[in-house]
């Protein structure tokens, strides 16, 4: 899998992290609002991440609005929700050297920097 970043161009956190890291030259940036993640791309991320839940953004406004925290969501539900609306993908997601770095925690960003 080639180097890729799934991000939101309007997200300040995504912008900050992109400015902090020096990505390899051949890295593709994909703004998930303009170019939503495809099922094939999501399945590739799932293989790297191990679960759809780990790719799922539980801080999304729609998550709260739909009261999803009180529902027992399956892996298929997480997958379908991510495909349904871009805000359900935890971001940014960096794919570098066949590893996925998901989200914006300090630990994740530090690990990403170590692997670049």
Phi, psi and omega in degrees: 000136183278164180294132184206150175233123173262120185213177175240120186293341180268357184272119181298322179295316177300315180299315182299313182294319178299325178287334182281334186252149174254104184281150174302151184306322187272020182278133177264134175257131179235112176282109189289348176282320180276328181227084184304152180294137180273166179298320179297314179298318180295321178295323177296317178296320179301319179298321180285323187274332180095338177202156175286329181299323180292342178266356189268134181268104180277002176262358182299142178303318181296329178299316179289315182300322181272002179055043184288339181294339178265010177249149178270094186275137178267171176302321180296320178299314180300314180300310182298320180294318179298319179289331182288319184213131186301333183292345180280351176273122177298137185219161354285161173243119177257130172247111182225130178051045179059030173234146177255132175244111193248126174093188190236019179294153179304319181297316180296314181295319178297317178297319177300311181301321179296330185267358180273000000 
